[in-house]
Amino acid sequence: MLRQALLAAAIAALPTAAYCDSQSANCKTGPVEKTYGATKWLVYSCGDALTLVFVSAPGSAASPFYFLRAKDGLHGEGTGDKKATDAAFADISKINDEDATALVQATLTVGSKN
């Protein structure tokens, strides 16, 4: 329940520039749990099959925080521990298009959360 509330808040706060269409705004597929910067993150993919949302796992030092990886770059927002979010940013920013495609595929195997 907390995870869904955090995801909804993160999506509502995303920059308008990141949303060029309604498909990229639908970021409910997943999550896949991954570790970036030594903290756990829940990764969701969006309807455009390109955009990814990384939500800090409940209880992690980075929480609450999210990153959005979209075609216009990597954006983040939240009040989690700066050291933890900076370390995660460093790892997430290294994700190339091939890695992102693999993450999208992994979220598709989990399915969509309504």
C-alpha positions, 0 to 999 in steps of 0.5 A: 500500500505504501509502495503504491502511494509513493509511486502515485506521488512520484508519478504525479510529481514528474516533470511535464517535459518527461511526458510527451504522450499518455503512454509514457505516463502509464508507469505501472508495469512491474516492479522488479527489485534491483540494487543501485548505490547499495540500496534497493529500488523498485523498477517500473516500466512505462507504457512507451516501453522506454521510460523507467521509474526507480522508486526507493524500496520502503525502509531503505536509506534512499526513501522516499525518492524516485528517479525517472529515466526518460528519453530526455535524461535522468531526473530524480526527486525526494527527501531520502538520504543524499549519500544514498541517492547520489550513489544510486544516481551514479549507478542508474546513470550508467544504464545504457539503452540495452540495459534499459530494454532488459529492465523493461522486459523484466518488468513485463514478466512481472506484469502491471499493477493497477 
